Amino acid sequence: MDKQYLNRITYTKDLINKADYIVIGAGAGLSASAGIQYGGQRFTDNFAPFIEKYGLTDMYTSGFYSFPAEEERWAYWAKHISLNRYEVGPTKLYENLLQLVKKANYFVITTNVDSQFELADFPPENIFEVQGNYGNLQCAKGCHHSLYDNKLLVNEMIANRENCRIPSNLVPQCPECGGKMDPHLRINPYFVQNEAWNKSNDAYDCFIDESKGKNLLLLEFGVGFNTPGIIRYPFEQMTYQNEHTKLIRFNMEHPNGPKENREKTIAFTEDILSVLLELNK
């Protein structure tokens, strides 16, 4: 272990111990580091029939693919949801992250939709899933604010899939308007922000307000530039504006931030799980 890395580990441990408030900001890179990858072998192993039929290249872009029929769209989405929400289970990385902060005063804001924080036993009241959750469906036009658990339906779709299609009677329809339904993901302007979403948003805002003037530590994991306005830019702004705020950034590809924050930021480009294991020693 080189001295520079050891110094960063030691300093980070000290910041965690001294923090009055800790905010975890999690992007796609955190789940990718946990093994929930949207491309490569994990994609080809699980979606071979769809790749052959439609020429799909990865799970991210496939989510925006225009399938010819709802029976085909839901055949794909059933497997996508099942693989990333119901089949993967809790991961060692998220469990080690909980171990790191469980005695602290913390809150989680995440753009991930795979429930990994919940599966690792983070308290739901301490989690704000900004972009939705794979486990729910909504009206595709957002005609009302109810969400619908999809686990049983997803399992039934997968069990009855044939030639990249599901039976027409399994295609979900909105119980209010009779129209199409979507996974509860922020993929268009009709994303449903219901009472539970607003409650989580308010809880996060309240946590940030309470941290002002206190020792606030921002732990940012795997946040790139897909939706930087949700976590990355606000974290950098808080670091710049607040005297007692420090930022720890875990990011292999985009570790650098504004030069004004250089003295208040520590960056780890190493494997996230390896760093967490070291921090937990």
N, C-alpha and C positions, 0 to 999 in steps of 0.2 A: 504494500500500500504506500503510494507516494505521499510526501509530506503535505503537498498542496491539497490533495484530496482529504487527508486526515484533518487538516485545519478547517476545511469546509464542513466536515462532519461534526467536529467539536463545536464550531460556532453555531451551527444549526441546532444542535442539542441544547445549547445554552439559550438560544432565542426561544425555543419551544418551552423550556422550563420557566422562562421569565415572562412569557406572553400572558396578557390579561384576556385577550381575545384571539382566536385563530379562525381564519376562514380558509377552507379548502375549495379551490376552484379546479374542477376536473373537466378535461376535454377528451376528445377521441383517443389521443395518444396514451391516456392512462389505461383504458380498456384494451387497446392494442398491445400494450406492454404486458397486460394480464393474459394475453393469448386470444382475445376476442378480436381477431383480425378479419377485415372485410374483403381481403384479396388473397392471392396465393393459393396454397394447397387447401387451406380450410374452405375456400370458395369452390375450387374445382372438385374437391371430394364430395361436397354436399349438393352441388347444383349442376352436375354433369348433364342431365337431360335438358335443362333450361339453357345451358351454354350451347349445346348442340342445336337446339331448335331456334333460339333467338339471338345467338351470338353475344350473350352477356359476358362482361369482363370482370365485374366485381360487384359486391353487395351494395356499395354506396350508389354507383350510377344506375344499378338495376332498379333501385327504388324509384327512379324517375322514368323508367322505361314505359312506353305506351303499348301495353298489351292489347291484342286485337279484341279480347272479350273479358268480361268480368270473371268468368270461370277460370281463365288463364291467369289473370292478374292475381286472384286470390290463391290459386295453386302456388304461385311464387311466394306471395307474402306470407302464407301459412308457414312455409318452411323457413323463411327469413326470420319471422317472429319466434318460431319454436327454437331455432338454433341459437339465437342471440338472447332470448329471454328465459326459456324453460329448460333447455337441455344443458346449458353451460354450468349452472350451479355457482356457488360462491367460489371465489378465486383467492389464492394465497396472497396476491398483491393487495387486494382490498382488505383482507383480514389483517395484514401487517400494517396497513395504513390506519385502521381502527386502533390497533395496539399502540401506535405512536401517539394518538391524540385522545384516547378514551378518558384520561384523567383531566383533560383540559376543558376549557370553555370554548366550544367550537361550533361552527355551522358549515354546511356544504352547499355550494352552488355548482350545478353541473349541466352541461349540454348533452351528456350521455343519456340514453333512453333504455338502458339494458337492466336497470334495477340492481346493479352490482353493489351499490352502497347498502340498499335494503337487505340483500342476500348476505352481506357481511355483518349484519346486525347493527348498522348505524341506525339510531332512532329516527323514524320517519319524520318526526316534528323538527329535526335538525337538517332536513334535506329539501332543497329547492331544485326540482327537475324542470328547467326552463323550457325545454323543447319537447316535453311529453314523455310517454312511456309505451314501450312495445306491448304491454299487457292489456291495453285498452283500445276500444274502437270508439269512433265518434261519427256523427253525421258528416258526410263529405262537404256539405254546404254550411255546416254549423248552425242548422236551423234551431237547435236547442242545446243546452249546456250539459246534458247528461253524458256520462261515459259508461262503457259496457265492457266488463271483463271478457276476455276472448279465449281463455285457455281451453275450455271444453270444445269450443267451435274450431279452434286451430287444430286440435288433436283429431277432430272428426274430418276436417278437410284433408289432412295428411293421410289419414287411414283410407280415404276414398279417392285419392288423386290417381288419375290414369292419363297417360300421355300429356302431362303438364296441364291437366284440366281437373277441376272439381265438378261434382254434380251441381246443376243449376239451383237446386233447392237449398244448397249450403251457402250460396252467395248472400252475404249479409245485406239487409235493407234497413233503412232508417225507420224505426217504429213510429215516428211522428209524421214525416213527410213522404215516406215510402221510397225515397231516393237512395242513392248509393251511400256506402259508408267507407271510411278510411281508417287506417291505424291512427292512433292519437299522436301524431308527429307534426312538427311545424314544417310542413312541406308546401303550404299555400296560405292565402290570407284567411282561410276559414278555420284555422286552428282554434280549438275551444279552450278558452281560459275560464274554467269554472270556479266555483267557490273554493274548492280545495287548492287550486292553482293560485288564486288570489291570496288565500291565507298563507301559503308558503312564501309568496312574494313579499307580503307584509312582514312576515317573521324575519326574513332575510334583511329587509330594509331596516327593521327595528334593531337587529343585531349590529348592523353597520353603524347606525346612529349612536347606539350605546357605546361603541368602541372609540368614538372620537375623543381625543385627548388621552387615551390609554395606550398601553403597549399592544399594538395590533400586528399580528404576524399573518402574512398571506402566503399560503402554500399552493402554488399553481402547478398542476400536473398535465402535461401533454396538450396544452392549448396552443393551437396554431392560428391561421389566418382565414379559416372558413367563416367563422362568426366571431371575430375578435371583439366586437362591441359588447358582448355579453360578459366575458370574464377578463380577457387579456388587457384591453385598453382601460377598463375601470380599475383593475388592480394596479396598473402602471400609474394611473392618475392619483389613486389613493396614496401610493408610495411617494409620489412627488409632493403632494399637498400636505400630508400629515407628518409632522416631525417624528412621531413615535412609531411609525409604520415601517416594517421591513418586508421584503419580498423574497421568497425562496422559489426559484423557477426550475422545474424538472422538465427538460425539453432537449431531446437529441438534435432536432433539426433547426429549431428557432430559439436558441437560448438568450439571444441578445435583446436588450431593450433600449430605451432612451438613455443617452449619455448622462442626463441629469440625475438618473437613478442609480448610477454605477456604484456609488458608495453605500447604497441601501439595498442592494440586490446580490444574492448568491445564486449562481446557476450550476445545475448538475446536468451534464450531458451523458452521464453513465446510465446503465440499466436501472430503471426505477426500483424494481424489487430488490436488487443488490444494495442500493442506497438505503432503502427502508430497513432491510435486515441489519445493516450496520448502525443505523440510527436507533434501532430497538435494543441494541446490546447494552 
